[in-house]
């Protein structure tokens, strides 16, 4: 009765339906992508792609892996701000960012497996006897694998919160309800004590493989245009991940609030956006410094296709959002936040694509698989959000969706009692004011 009286008039918001017209379109893309993926696994890379011995580097590496890793950076950047810097006002953004990173990195791993000729041997990377510590790609693979494990561990408290106190196993399994509840309690207490360790470990692993993706292209040497080929690529890749982490969280939050019919987290998003201009300034400063020290300013303005692409990437993806977000008034606008975040995401995607995708024409099957991955990520995100306590405004998925007559009846007396107490305090206040004035 006490819990009911606390919120006597509240009616739980009906949870959005999973299927909508837009979701059906995404589902159709996911089905086509899945069919293309199965075709690739069944008939090999040669039948499903334009890959060959001369061009073994396709969009599954440049988009699914390089861009996917960058766009999932919101997980470790938001974890750093919330858990390490203790910005609790941004906590509402933490769980959606963690979920996005977890699903994103899962499909990064799947993208790597899809691109391998002998995909069934991918598990060999876990065998110490087959390690090659001189390989940059080996370091990327180990870090991504370890970080993905850390992400699932970080998500574990959310899963425990969803099921703790609600274990109702069917049939004869009901005898295990108490044991399962006890196990969930132990997991909850344990994770609360050690979660910071995994947060720090996740930040460290993310920094390692984000920069190593840049190292992977340093060894490409003259296969990369001189505007992008620099020994500073590892640093630039790491800084670009920092730059896109918060914009990706903002973009995802705005899209999710629109999709679920919720008010956007305006204040939290505005506070998060305040960190972005500083990171963009540092990133642009390093790029300008790199061009100056390598004597590339002449190539930058020679009118070649590479220079035009470079200027478009930097101007549209980094300078324009910097100008937008330097204004505190625009940072309070959901529309400007969405535009600026979209531009940063576009800039980082262009950068990774420019660096990784060289003289290559993808097959339709490759495009279908990539589009299918994106569609499945969207569907999984929606499924998890509707069934786990990820977005605060959606409430607890374990609670009833509608108010029952008993809850309403229990709430009315409490409401009257609360109203009576407020009126009584008002009368006492007026009486004391009169007495003091007298």
C-alpha positions, 0 to 999 in steps of 0.5 A, a space after each residue: 500500500 505504501 508503494 501505491 500511495 507514493 504515486 497514486 495517480 500515475 498510470 504506466 505509459 503503454 510500451 510502444 509496439 515492436 512492429 511499426 511500418 518503419 520497423 517492417 521496412 527495416 525487417 525486410 532489409 534485414 531479411 535480404 541481408 541475412 539471405 545474402 550472408 547465408 549465400 556468402 557462407 554457402 558459396 564463398 567470397 568469390 561468388 558473393 563479392 568482387 574480391 580477388 587476389 589483387 583487391 582483397 579489401 572490401 566494404 566489410 572491412 572499411 564500413 562494417 569494421 572500421 566505421 563500426 568500431 568508430 561509431 560504437 565509441 560512445 560506449 567507452 567515452 560515455 562510461 569514462 564521463 559517467 563512471 570516472 568523472 562522476 557526471 551523474 547528470 548524464 547517467 540516463 545516457 549511459 545504458 543506451 550508449 552501452 547497449 549500442 556499443 555492445 550490439 555494434 561490436 557484436 556485428 563488428 566481430 560478425 563482419 570480420 568473420 564474414 570477410 575471412 576466407 576460412 571463417 570457420 577457423 576464426 576461433 583460432 585467434 584464441 589459441 596462444 599457439 597460433 598467436 602472431 604478436 608482430 601482426 597489427 591485425 592480431 592486436 586489433 582482433 584480441 582487443 575487440 574480442 576482449 572488449 566485447 566480453 567486457 561490454 557483455 559483463 557491463 550489461 549484466 547488471 541491467 539483465 539482473 535488474 530486469 529479472 531479479 524479484 520476478 523469477 517465475 519458472 514454469 512447471 517443475 522448474 518452479 522449484 528452482 525459483 529461490 535458487 535463481 533469485 539467490 544467484 541473481 542477488 549474488 551477481 547484483 552485489 558482486 557486479 556493484 563492487 567490481 563494475 569500475 574495474 571492467 569500465 576502466 578495462 573497457 576504456 583501455 581496450 578501446 583506446 588500444 584497438 581504435 588506434 591500432 586500426 590507424 596503424 593497420 593503414 600505416 603499413 599500407 604505405 603508398 596504397 594510401 593517398 599522401 593526404 591521409 598517409 601519415 605516421 600520425 594515423 594511430 593518433 588520428 584514429 583514436 582522436 576521431 573515435 573520441 570525437 564521434 563517441 558523444 555525437 553517436 550517443 546524442 544521435 541515437 538518443 534523439 532517434 530513439 526518443 522519436 521512435 518511441 514517442 518520448 521527450 528527448 533528454 534535452 538537458 543531458 544531451 546539451 551537457 554531453 554536447 559541451 564536451 564535443 567542441 574541445 575534442 573537435 578542436 584538438 583533432 583538427 589541430 593535429 590534422 593541420 599540424 600533420 599537413 604542415 610538418 609533411 609539406 602537404 598544403 600544396 597537395 591540399 589545394 591542387 584541385 585534385 579529386 583527393 584534395 576535394 574529398 579531403 576538404 569535404 571530409 574535414 569541412 563538412 564533418 568537423 569544422 561545420 559541427 564545431 561552429 554549430 556546437 560552439 554556441 550554447 544556444 544551439 547546444 540547447 536545441 534538439 534540432 541543432 544537436 541532431 544536425 551537428 551530431 549527424 555531421 560528425 558521424 558523416 565526417 568520421 564515416 567519410 574519413 574511415 571510408 577514405 582511408 580504408 576503401 581504395 580503388 574498389 567496387 563492391 558487389 550488390 551482395 556485399 552492400 546487401 550484407 552491410 545494409 542487413 547488418 545495420 537493419 539487424 542492429 536496429 531491430 536488436 536495439 529496439 527489442 532489448 530496449 522494449 524488454 530491459 530497463 535501458 531507457 529511463 523514460 520507458 519505465 520498468 518493462 517488468 511492471 504492468 502496462 496499464 493501471 488496474 482498478 485496484 491500484 486506482 482504488 488504492 490511490 484515491 484515499 492516499 491522494 486525498 490524504 496528501 491533499 489534506 496534509 498540503 491544505 493543513 500545512 497551508 492553513 498553519 503557515 497562514 496562521 503563523 504569518 498572521 501571528 507573527 505580523 500581530 
